């Protein structure tokens, strides 16, 4: 074998190694993307679960939340302040979910389920209250 033939063989082997490396890299990127999606989904479920656990473990908070969704204006001022913070946390979680969805970390069918829940909360009369929705300025 001549030097030219050895050089050609080396280039051919090098090309195959580069191709194998690119395939491996593509598989790793796909795996990392799936891991990121799974992690994001788990994080969102955990955040919302923590919110639900706090409501379930605090006497009267679930009832207050349900009352606020129906008639925010009828609540006492301290209950309005308390539930406003809870609404903020709840809708901030939804905002984060939407952000993760737009970035591609939540799949369409996952976001659709959360969006339905968000819209069902948003459509309740208590979230349409002039008191709750008024401009502070």
VEXBA-47489 format. One record per residue: y negated, x negated, z of N, C-alpha, C, O in turn. Coordinates in steps of 0.001 Angstrom, whole numbers, plus 500000, padded with zeros to 6 digits. Each point is the difference from the previous one (the first is absolute). Example, Ala and Ser with C-alpha at 12.3 -4.5 7.8 and 13.67 -1.06 7.14 Angstrom:
BEGIN
505690486810507800498810500890500000498800499100500000500019498964500665
498931501386498615498810499180500060498910500770500730498892499491500169
# end
This chain:
BEGIN
501176499175500000498824500825500000498755499127500000499910499016500733
499155501358498448498770499226499906499012500469501058500201501019500660
498748498223499480498937500328500961499365501338499615499707500812500877
500077499431497830499408501271499558500895501184500357499520501048500434
501787498770499376500935501080500334500013500266501500500037501151500434
499933497775500355499960500161501453498700500693500426500005500838500902
498901498812498454498704500633500299500033501486499683499504500813500779
501081499549498076500119501404499610500890500761500975499697501130500380
501417498232500025500899500624500967499281500201501341500163501041500637
499062497991499782499228500104501247498985501130499936499826500743500966
499499499387497884499029501096499833500700501347500044499492500946500600
501669499146498768500759501254499996500426500373501419499840501146500420
500700497885500311500429500251501382498789500358500870500080500892500845
498814498420498947498769500299500738499514501418499733499547500687500915
500548499754497829499589501364499640500873501032500699499498501019500473
501789498727499595500924500922500667499672500058501498500011501076500598
499701497780499997499656499968501424498706500774500259499908500736500982
499102499105498153498745500746500149500261501496499873499453500785500775
501359499618498279500334501418499822500693500551501244499665501089500467
501286498173500063500699500430501219499002500112501163500073500940500792
499011498117499306498986500033501056499107501240499867499664500632501001
499953499712497773499161501179499776500730501291500356499407500912500576
501863499166499086500796501182500356500098500107501527499829501079500566
500444497804500082500087499984501462498665500428500622499978500793500942
498929498690498538498672500349500501499723501491499823499462500634500908
500891499929497956499802501434499757500808500828500995499506501002500515
501724498589499758500836500712500973499410499902501409500032500977500749
499445497887499612499381499820501319498738500859500137499774500601501049
499414499458497910498788500820500039500375501471500154499386500719500788
501605499723498474500458501391500118500489500280501416499691501045500572
501055498041499980500525500157501359498861500030501019500014500816500921
499016498313498920498858499968500919499173501277499905499522500499501018
500303500034497786499263501247499819500726501138500702499369500818500670
501927499241499186500781501053500660499935499847501516499915500991500725
500125497777499750499879499756501439498631500441500500499900500603501068
499053499107498182498648500419500393499894501518500025499392500557500913
501188500124498101499974501466499980500731500577501207499510500920500655
501647498538499625500785500474501137499242499775501301499967500875500866
499434497970499268499236499680501201498789500927500148499701500466501099
499612499794497802498842500896500030500427501396500399499353500635500833
501733499851498580500490501342500343500354500075501481499627500951500687
501089498047499799500391499991501413498769499969500900499963500676501027
499046498551498596498771499911500783499288501348500053499532500418501059
500387500259497800499321501305499956500744501029500849499379500769500733
501928499244499170500800500939500792499828499692501490499889500917500814
500090497810499541499824499613501401498636500419500533499893500510501116
499058499271498081498648500387500421499914501497500240499475500439501024
501031500333498051499942501449500149500929500455501126499690500955500713
501428498377499445500912500312501100499350499751501347500183500784500931
499055498132499185499303499701501253498988501090500323499859500405501154
499443500062497831499047501095500191500722501254500479499549500658500938
501551499669498433500776501179500399500589499847501399500029500959500772
500441497833499556500546499775501345498914500157501056500255500539501077
498540498994498623498920500133500980499658501469500222499724500414501125
500296500368497804499734501436500172501133500672500758499755500839500866
501472498802498820501150500644500637500120499618501476500487500794500804
499080498013499555500175499542501379498817500332500904500077499803501212
498837500695498218498827500354500796499938501518500118499809500700499006
500354499800502204500013501454500181498738500656499427498878499589500298
501328501403498903498904500782499449499351499434498748499255500706499320
501013498033500362499333499399498839500471500617498689499190500233499102
502088500030500779500511500651498784499387501386499841499607500395498902
500316500332502198499400501331499964498512499907499631499491500813499228
499826498194501330498586499787499692499812499641498528499072500484499353
501801498675500125499938499615498584500159501233499108499238500196499053
501765500631501265500239501217499212498805500953500110499593500608499010
499852499517502189498831500875500187498808499489499204499276500779499379
500527497912500644498870499409499274500134500207498503499002500218499314
502230499715500167500205500228498574499623501427499602499569500250498874
500601500676502063499699501409499700498555500377500301499383500733499227
500065498778501884498647500417500386499336498910500839499951500096501226
499550498893498123499377498865500670498813500441500847499802499482501099
499406501464498407498786500428500700500263500635501356499123499991500864
502071500560499339500294500678501259500366499031501129500149500423501146
499997498296498548500393499023501015498818499615500886498844500075499583
501466499511501647498992499438500886499556498656499444500741499358499255
498061500217501102499446498769499426500876498779500276500149499151499120
500434500735502072500854498832500267501274500050499169500519498958499598
499994502253500139501173500130499130499641499679498556500799499414499270
497994500972500320499550499669498640499929498480499820500416499463498974
499053499861502035499892498535499917501394499373499942500242499080499218
500655501414501599501360499453500058500740500236498683500631499094499455
499281502117500053500737500333498788499357499361498766500692499703499027
497993500085501006499332499310498884500554498588499848500190499523498882
500069499809502239500591498664499943501414500051499427500408499126499234
500326501907501149501351500165499482499979500290498498500807499457499246
498262501403500326499846500270498569499640498718499255500510499745498909
498607499450501686499608498745499365501213499104499787500198499465498910
500616500372502135501193499151499887500947500560498940500539499258499179
499653502051500853500909500646499057499532499775498551500784499578499150
497941500704500582499511499853498629499812498541499602500044499669498815
499747499466502159499966498574499686501386499536499548500114499175499093
500937501352501539501363499695499546500199500473498565500577499286499181
498944501920500515500118500503498629499215499127499024500459499729498890
498359499835501529499189499124499148500757498706499697500011499534498861
500620499889502160500772498779499807501186500245499066500320499161499158
500325501989500999501117500332499106499524500071498549500656499491499092
498194501149500711499461500119498644499688498610499431500296499711498841
499112499449501982499694498631499570501280499264499599500050499349498956
500984500762501883501270499339499697500627500578498730500611499275499215
499235502022500593500497500650498776499273499440498773500641499654499007
498036500256501055499226499496498859500326498534499700499923499572498849
500435499668502171500379498597499811501434499851499503500426498901499645
500325502212500329501365499958499492501066499782501053501163499776499667
498455500286501609500981499769501059500664501274500502500999499923500716
498478501238498932500667501271500290500312500656498667499132500112499134
502093500313500709500414500623498751499443501416499900499625500601501007
500325499925497778499426501323499746500586501080500897499262500771500613
502066499287499466500624501079500771499725499869501498499929501009500702
499917497785499785499658499801501416498565500456500245499738500753500938
499337498794498224498601500394500149499841501514499858499211500603500728
501516500014498360499898501449499789500325500759501290499314500968500327
501700498616500396500335500651501262498900499858501034499633500976500654
499835497815499501498910499785500959498743500741499570499279500545500835
500460499474497858498811500689499493500069501491500310498993500608500363
502184499977499497500158501423500321499667500269501457499316500972500320
501172498163500563499709500174501422498504499855500252499410500804500721
499977498176498690498572499785500168499196501210499525499093500463500691
501248500040498127499275501144499464500223501259500831499104500837500110
502082499301500475500235501167500852499145499920501262499501501026500462
500319497785500104499100499838501148498554500253499578499253500703500679
500376498714498199498618500105499543499609501449499672498842500385500164
502108500399499382499713501381499600499861500950501189499529501125499829
500864498452501356499929500880501168498540500314500329499126499158499795
500608502036500708498624500412500301499270499049500951498798499789499844
501892499642501122499352499098500950499432498748499358499011499452500484
501596500092498441499477498839499281498856500377499070499371499124499406
500361502135500465498901500477499166498819500459500859499001500500499484
501130499322501827498971500433500930498675499322499731499958498811499684
498955501941500438498669499420499845499745498954501090499344498986499760
501179501273501428499809499064501114500712498699499722499424498928500188
501822501140499368500778498782499771499522499257498762499973498769499988
499654501955498984499652499372498718498505499749499846499569499512498955
499642500802502044498555499877499826499572498542499906500645499102500540
498260500695498765499421498678499814499265499629501281499128500755500430
501186498116500195499367499635501272498522499655499862499295499927501006
500223499861497779498594499599499806499033501138500168498792499808499866
# end
